[in-house]
């Protein structure tokens, strides 16, 4: 893989950082990152840093080596080559120990001293804003919020449009400048966003390298002791080894922190429970319907957590609390299903511990039966015989 020298193009009020990526003969893909023109001064075209980071995991998965035409920051190159790539390659048979050929530049990259974080208005990002809108530590108060479209959103779809407007209102109320960026990263290099989001997000951070001094990348909220892992890393979310990767992606001029990494999602929710901006703006839903749907797994995970904390009513601006209460027994059954499920959500465990005595027996039995069916359905010959019978019974019931 050859990463061409980045350049900046300005048109229609937008500034675009772009580099040609060549993967073998005849496969040339322009990769770009775009912001409003007034932020164009912060785009970094002098170095390959953003593109190297953004494509690193892709290269390791595809067994590619990398050649950068423009220099890479020397400290960054040292850390990626020496610590990150070997650690990932040695703990996975599927990951290549990618070699990087690049000129180096050891001069500190000047920046405007910005302190940023991404804003989805989910639990993790609101936790960052609560703690760093006005930090007691000098130089750690947020100057900008970012909505980076590098794989989590589909541009033009209702969810992204709604999310951008929601973030705008939140940023305005908090009095913090919002940068809305766009990129073709997800279209040009199709990757599983869950497995690679640290890389695509750091691509966005390094694209604006001349702005940032500090960037808070919100941690996922797993218990650190249980979550940190490099084993078979190609199959797990990149947030499982962010303590390593974000350290390798930090330099003496740009520090990226895994904010909240010392606590769990449930503890973050506890911290947010009394914070009025969270009560007004919390948005966790992944459905393409705008406001929280109240039914998807992320909504249920958050609703049951707020239930366990005894603060549901405080969030009736962002959730239909009455609808949750009306289905509370079934919702607790869902929580039990997560607890016993082979693919259950580990983040719900502390919530389950808090609510386990309130889960009705009938809901437990229903969840056990459902989990049993899911496990049996994984046995192919059994699924082929039993599934049509169940479908016929369901059809009769409907009639
Ligand atoms: Zn939802």
Boltz pocket constraint, residues with backbone or C-beta under 6 A from the ligand:
constraints:
  - pocket:
      binder: B
      contacts: [[A, 284], [A, 285], [A, 286], [A, 287], [A, 291], [A, 292], [A, 293], [A, 294], [A, 295], [A, 296], [A, 297], [A, 298], [A, 299]]
      max_distance: 6.0
